[in-house]
Amino acid sequence: LGTDGHLADNTADILSPDNTSFFVNNFNDSRRDRFGVYAEWSLPAGTDWGGELGLRLNQVRMDTDPVDATPARRPGGVRVLRDRFNAADRSQRDHNVDLVAIARRRLGQGPSLELGFARKTRSPSQQERYLWLPLESTAGLADGKRYVGDVGLRPEVSYQFEFGLDWSEARYQFSPRIFYRRVEDYIQGIPATDPVVIAVSTASGDPNPLIFANVEAVLWGVDMPWGVRLGDRWRLDGVISYVRGERRDIDDDLFRIAPLNGRLALRYVRSSWDLSLESLLYAAQDRVSRTNEETPSAGYGILNLRGNYRFPWLRGREVRLQLDLNNLLDRDYR
């Protein structure tokens, strides 16, 4: 049983070094406070059956002060957006419920099966709710598009089902996971239809701004880590991952979904040092979001070399020197 909280206060102004009178209140004392209580329960280890249950209740309170900008001091679209934002009910409160249920069953001396269900919520970020002027403030996407927020966004609610297998022997391990996640009110940018937003964004160089909105989405895929011992000194490890993300309200793919990818590492281990050669492989991605004007990407593979040396003469202390050479063959990739 427990309780926790997170208080975030954000103020961000845009200024100009060439014009001291210019300013834009990007965010003016934007607050996002979360308060939660949770309960977790698990079956004891060492039995054929295992499992976990969890419940979390979160309250998210968000608010922000009125904004202003130098361009809003004269008639035009920026003034309309400012006045509209300041007149809106900016105080929002979400009551979110998360839960998880996992059941595990060991089949004799063989593998263990796992079946899980989870409900997860996410309230909008400060940018997604309170970005009032079309700007390249894209909550980490860095896609070059201009976005505006929506004060009335609803929290995302996802439902995930997962089936897993854990098979571990003396020389190998294999742990695939298959999942299916349905997301209601998924938050992503869609083309803005407000003529004022479009006009202001066009004047700044982007005639196709996006607005954060609630859509419907589904994601499904597989994660498959594995490992094999090849004798006393050698080991081969890897993981294969695939995620498919689609909109359910229109015929389109979700934005920024990684393609089929994998990692393969060959490792040589001695008592005081080890060396590994790692290969990262990514397939081409042509299932991209037309809504976000996302461009396809080509497949690629890169090699990394990693080494570790442990100082055995420092008794009782773990001192390690690590050397990594990433992209060993200097491959260009995107």
N, C-alpha and C positions, 0 to 999 in steps of 0.2 A: 504494500500500500504506500502511496506517496502523493506528493503535490509538488508542483513546480510552476514557474512563471518566466516570462521574458518580456521586458519593457524596451521598446525601441522608439527613439525620437529623432526625426530627421529634418534638417533644414538645409536647402541647397539653393543658392542664388547664382545666376549667370551674370557676369560682368564683362565689360569691354575695356581693354587697356588703352584703346584709342579714344574712348568717350566716357569720361568719368560719371556722366549723368545717366548712362544706360544701365538698366538692370532688368532682370526677369526673376520673379519668385518662382523658381521651379517647384520647390516644396517649401511650405511655410509652416514650420512646427508640426509636421505630419507625425502622428502618433499611431503606433500599432502595438497594443499590449495583449499578451496571451496569458491566461491563468488556467491551470489544469489540475485535475485529480485523476489518479489511475490506480488500477488494481491488477496484479499479475499472480497467476497460480500455475504451478507445474507439478506433474507427477514425478516421484523420485526416480533417479536413475537405477540401473541394474535389474530392471524387470523387462519382460517381453513387450509390455505396453508402455508407452510414454505419451506425453502430450503437454500442451500449454493452453492457457486461456488468459486473455487480457482485455481490459476495458479502459478506455480513456475518455474523459469528458473535458472539453476545452471551451472556454469562452474567449473570443477574440473581439477586442474593442478597438475601433479605428476612428480617427478624427483628424482634421487639419484646419488650420486657420485660413482666413481669406487671403487671396493672392493678388498680385499686382505686377505690372510691367510697364516700362517706358512706352512701348508701342501701343499699350492700352490707354494711354493718356490722350490719344486722338481718336477720332471716329474710324471705325474699320472692324475687320474680323477679329483681331486680337481683343479688342474691347468687348465684343459680343461674347467671346469664349470666356473672358474673365468674369463678366457680370453673370453669365449663366452658371459658371462654376461656383461663384460666391453665393448665389441664391439657392443652390442645391442643398439638400439635406446631407451634409458631409459626414455626419456622425453615424457610424454603422456598427452593428453588434451581431456577431455570428455565434451560434451555439452548435458545436461540432461534436460528433460521437464517433470514436474509433473503436474497433474491436478486432480481435484475432482469435482463431481457434485452430490448433494443430494437433493431429493424432499421428502417432508413430507406432509401428509394429515390427518387431524383429522376427524374421522367419528362421527359427532355429539358429544354426551357426552361419547362416547365409546373410543375405542383404536385409536392410531395414527399409520399410516403405513408409512414406510420409504423405499425408493429405492435409492441406491447409486451406483456410478461408480467412479473408481479411476485408474489413471495411475501413477505408482511410479517407480523411477529409483534408482539404487545404484551402484556407481562406486566401483571398487575393493579397498580393503584396502592395506596398505603398505606391509603387509605380503603376501597377495595373489598375488601381482605383483612383489615384489622385494626380496622374499626369494630365494636366489640363490644356497644355499647348503642344501642338505636333512637334516633337523633338526626337532625336536619335537616342533616347533614354529607353533602352529596350530590355531592361531586366536581365542583362548579361548575354543577350543574343548577338549583339554586334553585327547585325545584318545590313546596316546602312539604310534601313527604312525608318520613316518617321511614324511615331505612335502617339495615340492619345488614350487616356484611361477612361474608365466608366465607374462612377461612384456606386452604381447599383449592381455591380457584379455579385453573383452568388458564389459560395464556396464550391470547389470541386469535390465530388463524392465518387470514390472508386471502389469497385467490388472485385476482388481478385480470388481466383481459385488456383491452387498449385498442387501438382503431384510430383513427388520426388522419390529417388532411389539412392540409398547409400550402400555401397558394396566395397568392403575393405578387407584385404587379405595381407599376408606378410610382404608380398612383392608388388601389389598393385592396389589402386583405389579408383573408384568410379562413382560420381555423384551427380547424375543429370537431374535437372529441374525443368518441368514444363509448366507454363503459367498462362492464364487468360485473365485479362483485366478489362472491365467495362467501366468507363468514366462518364458520369453525368456532370454537365456544366463544366467541362474541360475548358480551361482558359487559354486562348491563343489569339493572335492578331488576325483580324479579317478586314477586307476592304471597307474603309469608311464611306458612308453615304451622305453624311451631313455636308451640305454645300459650303458652310462656313469653314469647317475643318479642312475641306479640300482646297478652298481658296487660300487659306493661310499657309497650308503646306506647299501649295504650288508656288506661292510667292517666295518660299524659302528653297525651292529647287526640287521638290518631290511632289509630283501631281497625283501620286497614288498612295496616300497615307493609309495606315492601318489603325484599327481601334481594338483594344482588348475586349473580347466578348466571350460569352459562354456558348460552347458548342458541345456536340456529343462525339465521343471517341471510343475506340477499342484498341487494345494492344495485346498481342500474344507472342509467345516465343519460347525459347529454350536456352538454358545455361548448362554447360556440361564440362565441369572440371574433372580431370583424370591425372593419374600418375603411375609410372611403372619403374621399379628398381631393376637396373641392368647389371647386377653384380654388387660387389661391396662398395665400389667407388662411383659408379655411374648411375644417373637417374634421369628419366625423361618425364617431363610434366607438360601439361597443356590445358587449355580451356577453349571451348567453342561457344559463341554467343550469337543468337539471332533474335531480333525483335521486329515485328511487323506492326506498324501503327497506322490506323485509318480513321477518317471522319465517318460518323454514322449518319449525320444529318445531310451531307452532300457526298458526291463521289470524288473524294480527294484523299491524299495521304497526309499524315501528320508531318509537322515541320521538324527538321533536325533529328531524324531517327537514324542511328548508325546502321550500316549494312551488315551482312553476315561477316563475322570476323573471328579470328582465332589467334592463340598464342601457343608457341611450341618452344620449349626450353630444354636443352641438353646440359646437364650439370655434372661436373667432376668434383668430388669432395675428398679432401685430405684432413688430417687432424687439425691443422692450423690454418689452412687456406682452402678455398674452393673457387672454381671458375665455371661460368655458364655462358653458353651461346644461345641467344633468344631470337626467335623469328616472330614478327607481328605481321599478320596477313589480313587485308581488308578487301572484300569484294567490291565491285562497282555498285553504286547506288543510283538507280534511275526511278525509284519510287519516291518521288519528291513532291513537295507541296506546291500546287499551282497557285493556291491562294496567296502564299508568301513569295511567289516568284522565285522559288528555290531552284538552283541549277544542279543537274546531275554531277556526280563525281566518279572518276575512274578508280579502278582497283589498284592496290599497291601492296608491296611487301618491303619491310625493312628489317635489318639485322642489328641487334644490340649485343655488346660483350660486357659482362659484369664479372668482377673479381672481388674477393674478400680475403683479408689476412688478419688473423687473430694473434695477438701477442701472448704466447703461452707462458712466458717467464713472469708475467704480471699476475702472480697468484691471487686468487680471490677476486679479481676484477676482470670485467669483460671490456677490453679495449680492442676496437676493430677498425681497420683501415679498408675503405671501400673505393673501388675505381669503376666507373661506368663509362662506357663509350657508346652513346646512342647514335643510331643511324650510321653504323660502321662504314657502309659503302657510299655514304653521302648521296642518298637517293632523294630526288625531288618528288614530293607527293602533296596532295591536297585532300 
